[in-house]
């Protein structure tokens, strides 16, 4: 299992990669799970990294049915992280400094 933590100064959300194979992975937040194509996760990670470094952009993670499950938006106003169904609907507002550790946890930090 691998954990990616999205947080701000007040709260955090742990996204756990509960299991994975070469084609799919299962993300879990609390009791809710979503199945994600590995290619979709890698696309999300690349887009997240680009937005993180440029301080602008939107990274969206979709499940195997094409439904949005997480989106992270970077702008001059800060960072907005939204969790969608099947996860508990939640939104965090923060600044880019809180995303540095998340960037490392996503696992592509050294690829850029």
Phi, psi and omega in degrees: 000147181226139182243135173242126184250125172257129184211165167227195183289344185250330185208165178218154177235124178264123176254118184254129169277100188286322174202161183204151169226195184289341184252325187220157171224155179249121176263142179228132168235116184060234180267354183267141180231154176217139179265129186236138172290139179302321179298323178293320178296316180295320176298316177301313181299316179296315180293320176302313181297317179298315179294320179300313183286328181266351182062026174202147178129172182231128175247122182239131176253125180245151177280182184293344177267001179089007179277136177293133176243326177217136167225143182234121183245123177257135175207177179295343179273350180130202183239135176240126178244124180238135176249133184243172177310135015272359179284158175302128180300123183205148175226135175243138171248138180202190173244170188298331182299330178287348182267353182299311179293323177300318179302317178295319183291329179298328168103013178238014183311315185278354182277345184260000000 
